[in-house]
Amino acid sequence: MPRLFLVLTLFALAAPAQTPAPPALELAFTAHVTVGPSVNLGETPFGGRNFIPITGGTVDGPRLKGKVVPGGWDWQLHLPNGCTTLSAEYFLQAEDGTLIKVLNKATFWPGGKLYTRPVFEAPKGPHEWLNSAVFVGALDVVEGGVRIRFFQAK
């Protein structure tokens, strides 16, 4: 193993530096997430804290179809500088019954775009491509919840 590391290191040092092309994004699927009423937990040492229950929803797109499982949550923190952070954790259920964990994080600023950094955890099988791909979520607030378009970097 040390010899392989040495060979790879020497190769990296000898290879000309190349700047990789920026990734292209391709729509993988869209989640329409329904939510319950926001619960204001009050001011904390870090800012104002809200909890929003995730009540369900649907998933549709070229790479994944299914539903949003009720019972997840979206924790929001309203920072003194006007920004809001969120950390949403919930499950999707694919049409074949497979459960897929989602952890969606973001920081939003007033008037800014609503993009998220999702990470998926799927069991081995037909949906494990979610585990190793890189995604960006584009979030829109809609009546009764949010719509998140999940784009995969290619």
C-alpha positions in Angstrom: 0.0 0.0 0.0 2.8 2.6 0.8 4.3 1.9 -2.7 0.9 2.6 -4.4 0.6 5.9 -2.4 4.1 6.9 -3.5 3.3 6.1 -7.2 0.1 8.1 -7.0 1.8 11.0 -5.3 4.6 11.1 -7.9 2.0 10.9 -10.7 0.0 13.8 -9.2 3.1 16.0 -8.9 4.3 15.2 -12.5 0.9 15.7 -14.1 0.1 19.2 -15.5 -2.4 21.1 -13.4 -5.8 21.2 -15.0 -8.8 23.1 -13.9 -11.9 20.8 -14.1 -14.9 22.1 -16.0 -17.8 23.2 -13.8 -20.4 20.5 -13.5 -23.6 20.6 -15.5 -26.8 20.0 -13.6 -29.6 17.7 -14.6 -33.0 17.4 -13.0 -33.2 14.1 -11.1 -36.6 14.5 -9.5 -39.0 17.0 -7.8 -40.4 16.7 -4.3 -43.6 18.5 -3.4 -43.3 18.5 0.5 -46.4 19.3 2.6 -45.8 20.9 6.0 -47.8 21.6 9.1 -48.0 24.9 11.0 -44.7 26.5 12.1 -44.0 26.2 15.8 -42.0 29.2 17.2 -39.7 28.0 19.9 -38.5 31.5 20.8 -35.2 33.2 21.0 -32.1 31.2 21.7 -28.5 32.3 22.2 -28.1 31.7 18.4 -31.3 33.4 17.1 -35.0 32.7 16.7 -35.8 29.0 16.4 -38.7 27.5 14.5 -39.8 23.9 14.0 -41.9 22.9 11.0 -43.3 19.4 10.8 -43.2 17.6 7.5 -46.6 15.9 6.8 -46.1 14.2 3.5 -45.9 14.9 -0.2 -45.1 13.4 -3.6 -41.9 12.7 -5.6 -41.9 12.7 -9.4 -39.2 12.9 -12.0 -37.0 11.1 -14.5 -34.9 9.3 -11.9 -37.2 8.8 -8.9 -40.9 8.5 -8.2 -42.7 8.0 -4.9 -43.8 9.9 -1.9 -42.6 12.0 1.1 -43.1 10.0 4.3 -45.0 12.0 7.0 -43.0 12.5 10.3 -39.9 14.5 9.2 -39.0 18.0 10.4 -37.5 21.3 9.3 -35.6 23.2 11.9 -35.0 26.8 11.1 -32.8 29.4 12.8 -33.3 33.1 12.1 -29.9 34.7 12.6 -29.3 38.2 13.9 -27.8 39.2 10.5 -31.2 38.5 8.7 -30.1 35.1 7.3 -32.0 31.9 8.0 -30.5 28.5 8.2 -32.5 25.3 7.9 -31.8 21.7 8.5 -34.6 19.4 7.3 -34.5 15.6 7.8 -37.1 13.3 6.4 -37.7 10.1 4.3 -38.7 9.5 0.8 -40.3 6.2 -0.2 -39.7 5.1 -3.8 -42.4 3.4 -5.8 -40.8 0.1 -5.1 -41.1 0.6 -1.3 -37.4 1.6 -0.7 -37.0 4.2 2.1 -34.4 6.9 1.4 -33.2 9.3 4.1 -32.8 13.0 3.2 -30.8 15.6 5.0 -31.3 19.0 3.4 -29.3 22.0 4.7 -29.3 25.6 3.5 -28.6 29.2 4.5 -30.9 31.8 3.0 -30.5 35.6 3.0 -33.3 38.1 2.5 -34.1 38.4 -1.2 -31.7 35.6 -2.1 -32.2 32.5 -4.0 -33.4 29.4 -2.1 -30.8 26.6 -2.8 -30.2 23.6 -0.6 -27.4 21.1 -0.1 -29.2 17.7 0.1 -27.5 14.4 1.1 -29.3 11.1 0.6 -28.8 7.8 2.3 -30.3 4.9 0.3 -29.8 1.1 0.9 -27.8 -0.9 -1.6 -29.9 -1.7 -4.7 -31.5 0.3 -7.4 -31.4 3.7 -5.6 -27.8 3.6 -4.2 -26.8 6.1 -7.0 -28.2 8.7 -4.6 -25.4 8.0 -2.1 -22.5 8.9 -4.3 -24.0 11.7 -6.5 -23.7 15.4 -5.8 -27.0 17.4 -5.7 -28.3 20.9 -5.5 -31.9 21.6 -4.5 -33.8 24.6 -5.8 -36.6 25.4 -3.3 -39.8 27.3 -4.0 -42.4 28.0 -1.3 -45.8 27.0 -2.5 -49.2 26.8 -0.9 -49.1 24.1 1.8 -45.4 23.5 1.7 -42.4 23.6 -0.6 -41.4 22.3 -4.0 -37.8 21.2 -4.2 -36.2 20.4 -7.6 -33.2 18.1 -7.0 -30.5 18.6 -9.6 -27.7 16.1 -10.0 -24.2 17.3 -10.9 -23.0 15.5 -14.1 
